[in-house]
Amino acid sequence: MTFFNEILKNQILNVSFTSWFIAQALKVVITLLTKKKIDLYRFVGSGGMPSSHSSIVMGLSTSVGLKAGWTSTSYAISLVFALIVMYDAAGVRRAVGKQAIILNKILEDKHKSKHIQEKRLKELVGHTPVEVFAGAILGILVANLMI
């Protein structure tokens, strides 16, 4: 069996990437429902509902727990990793997004008076706690359905 065939049979990887894929697809659907427009960039973009970061790491962590056991070292490592990623998504990355909004506003004001061309900073970077929680629940559900 080739390396790639073995990778495709890895249930934990399949859960993780399926969780990410569903979260990203949901962002496109939610954008369609709330803004009445198809924005395919939402499929690859960060930020928004639900958090695909949370979904992928909780899919990973839950599937490791289901396969290796809730008391295993592998589960402990994956859970700590998931908690760090989710904290970062709702904390540091969200703060970066808020700073980008302020900096973009400063650049807008500057443009009005001086015609300087600056590229806008990406504002949708992090997640609200609700988006992180929704992504985590999605990852847990996908893992329980697939393992």
C-alpha positions as CSV (number, residue, x, y, z in Angstrom):
1,M,0.0,0.0,0.0
2,T,1.4,3.4,-0.9
3,F,1.9,6.2,1.6
4,F,-1.0,8.3,0.1
5,N,-3.4,5.4,0.3
6,E,-2.5,4.9,4.0
7,I,-3.0,8.6,4.7
8,L,-6.4,8.5,3.1
9,K,-7.4,5.6,5.4
10,N,-6.4,7.6,8.5
11,Q,-9.7,8.1,10.3
12,I,-8.4,10.9,12.6
13,L,-7.1,12.9,9.6
14,N,-10.4,12.3,7.7
15,V,-12.4,13.6,10.7
16,S,-10.2,16.6,11.1
17,F,-10.3,17.7,7.5
18,T,-14.0,16.9,7.1
19,S,-14.7,19.1,10.2
20,W,-12.7,21.9,8.6
21,F,-14.4,21.5,5.2
22,I,-17.9,21.6,6.7
23,A,-17.1,24.7,8.8
24,Q,-15.7,26.5,5.7
25,A,-18.7,25.4,3.6
26,L,-21.1,26.7,6.3
27,K,-19.4,30.1,6.2
28,V,-20.3,30.4,2.5
29,V,-23.9,29.3,3.3
30,I,-24.2,31.7,6.2
31,T,-22.9,34.5,4.1
32,L,-25.4,33.7,1.4
33,L,-28.3,33.7,3.9
34,T,-27.3,36.8,5.8
35,K,-25.9,39.0,3.0
36,K,-27.8,37.5,0.1
37,K,-24.6,37.1,-1.9
38,I,-22.4,34.2,-2.8
39,D,-18.9,34.9,-1.5
40,L,-16.7,31.9,-2.4
41,Y,-13.7,33.6,-0.6
42,R,-15.4,32.7,2.6
43,F,-14.5,29.0,1.8
44,V,-10.8,29.7,2.2
45,G,-10.9,32.9,4.4
46,S,-10.4,33.0,8.1
47,G,-12.8,34.4,10.7
48,G,-16.5,34.1,10.8
49,M,-19.1,31.5,11.9
50,P,-18.3,28.8,12.7
51,S,-14.6,28.8,13.5
52,S,-12.9,26.2,11.2
53,H,-9.8,26.4,13.5
54,S,-11.9,25.2,16.4
55,S,-13.7,22.6,14.3
56,I,-10.5,21.0,13.0
57,V,-8.8,20.8,16.3
58,M,-11.8,19.6,18.2
59,G,-12.4,17.0,15.5
60,L,-8.8,15.9,15.9
61,S,-9.0,15.9,19.7
62,T,-12.3,14.1,19.9
63,S,-11.3,11.5,17.4
64,V,-8.0,10.9,19.2
65,G,-10.0,10.5,22.5
66,L,-12.5,8.1,20.8
67,K,-9.7,6.0,19.2
68,A,-6.9,6.1,21.8
69,G,-8.9,6.6,25.0
70,W,-9.8,9.6,27.1
71,T,-6.9,8.9,29.5
72,S,-4.3,8.5,26.8
73,T,-1.3,10.7,26.4
74,S,-2.2,11.4,22.8
75,Y,-5.6,12.7,23.9
76,A,-4.1,14.9,26.5
77,I,-1.7,16.4,24.0
78,S,-4.4,16.9,21.3
79,L,-6.8,18.5,23.8
80,V,-4.1,21.0,25.1
81,F,-3.3,21.8,21.5
82,A,-7.0,22.4,20.7
83,L,-7.4,24.7,23.7
84,I,-4.4,26.8,22.7
85,V,-5.7,27.1,19.1
86,M,-9.2,28.1,20.3
87,Y,-7.9,30.6,22.8
88,D,-5.7,32.1,20.1
89,A,-8.6,32.3,17.6
90,A,-10.8,34.1,20.1
91,G,-8.1,36.2,21.8
92,V,-5.0,37.2,19.9
93,R,-6.3,36.8,16.4
94,R,-9.5,38.7,17.3
95,A,-7.5,41.5,18.7
96,V,-5.5,41.7,15.5
97,G,-8.8,42.0,13.6
98,K,-10.0,44.9,15.8
99,Q,-6.6,46.6,15.3
100,A,-7.0,46.2,11.6
101,I,-10.4,47.9,11.7
102,I,-8.9,50.9,13.5
103,L,-5.9,51.1,11.2
104,N,-8.1,50.9,8.1
105,K,-10.2,53.8,9.5
106,I,-7.0,55.8,10.0
107,L,-5.9,55.1,6.4
108,E,-9.3,56.1,5.1
109,D,-9.1,59.4,6.9
110,K,-5.6,59.9,5.6
111,H,-6.7,59.1,2.0
112,K,-9.3,61.8,2.1
113,S,-6.7,64.5,2.7
114,K,-3.6,63.2,0.8
115,H,-4.6,60.7,-2.0
116,I,-2.2,58.0,-0.6
117,Q,-2.8,54.5,-1.8
118,E,-2.4,51.9,1.0
119,K,-3.7,48.4,0.9
120,R,-6.5,47.7,3.4
121,L,-5.6,45.3,6.2
122,K,-7.6,42.1,6.6
123,E,-10.2,42.8,9.3
124,L,-11.9,39.3,9.6
125,V,-9.1,37.4,11.3
126,G,-10.2,36.1,14.6
127,H,-13.4,34.8,16.1
128,T,-16.0,35.7,18.7
129,P,-16.4,33.2,21.6
130,V,-19.7,32.0,20.1
131,E,-18.0,31.3,16.7
132,V,-15.2,29.3,18.5
133,F,-17.8,27.4,20.5
134,A,-19.9,26.6,17.4
135,G,-16.8,25.3,15.6
136,A,-15.8,23.2,18.6
137,I,-19.3,21.6,18.8
138,L,-19.1,20.9,15.0
139,G,-15.8,19.2,15.3
140,I,-17.0,17.1,18.3
141,L,-20.2,16.1,16.3
142,V,-18.2,15.2,13.1
143,A,-15.8,13.0,15.2
144,N,-18.7,11.2,16.9
145,L,-20.4,10.6,13.5
146,M,-17.3,9.4,11.7
147,I,-15.4,7.3,14.3
